[in-house]
């Protein structure tokens, strides 16, 4: 690697809106996230589908079980 052309890598703490913190490395000074694996609906099982046009049922009827 060439010297003097790469950005400095810092040890930082990334903070989520829910309060969860993660230690990582980045060229940024700080990272603030909206979602993390502790609060994202996909990972917590609270995922909800908004289906106003009946598209999910139409897809299941056409292709699924």
C-alpha distance (Angstrom), angle and dihedral (degrees) to the residues before:
residue distance angle dihedral
X1 . . .
X2 3.76 . .
X3 3.78 116.2 .
X4 3.80 121.3 -119.6
X5 3.82 99.0 17.8
X6 3.81 101.2 83.5
X7 3.83 122.8 83.9
X8 3.78 118.7 -113.0
X9 3.81 114.2 -95.7
X10 3.82 114.0 -139.2
X11 3.81 132.9 -165.6
X12 3.83 103.8 -122.8
X13 3.78 141.7 169.0
X14 3.81 114.6 -122.2
X15 3.82 112.3 -150.9
X16 3.80 127.0 -156.3
X17 3.80 125.0 -151.3
X18 3.82 88.9 -113.8
X19 3.82 90.6 59.8
X20 3.81 98.8 -104.0
X21 3.83 114.1 137.7
X22 3.80 130.8 -156.6
X23 3.78 129.1 -168.1
X24 3.78 113.1 -136.2
X25 3.79 143.4 137.3
X26 3.79 125.9 -99.9
X27 3.77 143.7 151.2
X28 3.83 87.4 -120.7
X29 3.79 122.0 85.0
X30 3.83 93.7 -130.9
X31 3.80 139.9 -0.9
X32 3.81 124.1 -149.4
X33 3.80 115.3 -170.4
X34 3.79 131.8 -164.0
X35 3.81 95.8 -151.8
X36 3.78 135.4 19.9
X37 3.80 134.5 175.5
X38 3.82 89.9 -89.3
X39 3.82 95.2 59.4
X40 3.82 107.7 20.0
X41 3.83 111.1 114.2
X42 3.83 92.9 -131.7
X43 3.81 92.3 59.4
X44 3.81 97.7 37.4
X45 3.81 95.0 50.5
X46 3.80 94.4 -119.8
X47 3.80 92.3 112.1
X48 3.79 113.4 142.5
X49 3.78 128.0 -168.8
X50 3.78 118.5 -139.8
X51 3.78 104.9 -151.3
X52 3.78 111.1 169.1
X53 3.80 97.4 157.2
X54 3.82 97.7 45.3
X55 3.79 91.9 -114.1
X56 3.80 95.2 143.2
X57 3.82 92.5 53.6
X58 3.81 90.6 45.0
X59 3.82 90.5 51.8
X60 3.81 93.0 47.1
X61 3.79 90.8 48.2
X62 3.79 92.4 50.5
X63 3.83 101.4 39.6
X64 3.78 110.6 7.4
X65 3.73 144.1 58.9
